[in-house]
Amino acid sequence: GIAPGEREVYKAVLQDLQKGIPLSEAMESKDCFPKLMIGMLRSGEGSGNIDEITDRLAVQYEKDYKLTQQVKSAMTYPCILLCLCIAIVILIVTFILPQFQSLFDQMDSLPWMTSVLIACSDCLTHRWYIVLIAAFAIVMVCKLIGSIPNVRRTLDQGKLHIPLFGNLFRVIYTARFARTLSSLYASGMPIATSIATASETIGNVYVQEQFDEVVTKVRSGMPLSQALQNVDGLQKKLSSIIQIGEESGRLDLMLDSIAATLEDDAEQATKRMVTLLEPILIIIMAVIVGFIMLAVMLPIYQSYAAIENS
């Protein structure tokens, strides 16, 4: 169902329409609808094919939602494994390790691994509120730093070079740009305006900033395929496909085709990434649990060895 706040927005849009205000202007005045939707509707109003535009918008948002959900669904199992790993560590450190505390207190010296583990156990058991406050403070500081434009740009640039994830991000950005540009161009919007609007839907500040130069080149007469060649963050094959579309005069169809292909590529890349992540997380979990077991057993073994030697 529609939330009460959303219902009021749609009622306000309907009242504006009844006053004779165009749909795009009525929606734009509410400051809650995407620029992509407003731009396409405005083009549809000008060309008289608003029914076709709304159909393309429905397909556009359905594809975008499906692509996002594919990534979220694929990451569910790795996230569960990560949470399970954290839960096991907390359980061992806060409930099981304290059972050995009396034994450790009787020993003259402890291995560094055991000392570190005991310190962590003491912190989580008796000073858990400090851990929570510190974790909250770290999250807030990271969010604050991430909101700084230069930092955000650097982080977004770094996303493109992360092992496993970098290629997936490039595929998703390219598919999103191609799908959006196809919808905007097919709606009758000028190509330069379409490029500028489509770049805002990519979801990466570093990649988006490069489109200022792309728009300038296109307005100066350079073909879009050539202007896109040096954009860092998009798949290289996008410019080749666009060049075919430019030569054949069917740019919108070629953009639709490459978007569909890249969406399939994104799904396959996501599956490959998850396939690699699962054993990595299992290995990390095994290393952590092994470290804890070694930290607990090592002083016990040393004490038995000392008794036998004496």
PyMOL commands that set and color helices and strands:
alter all, ss='L'
color gray80, all
select helices_A, chain A and resi 4-18+23-28+35-47+50-74+76-105+112-126+128-146+149-159+165-186+191-199+205-209+211-219+224-227+237-248+251-309
alter helices_A, ss='H'
color red, helices_A
deselect
rebuild
show_as cartoon
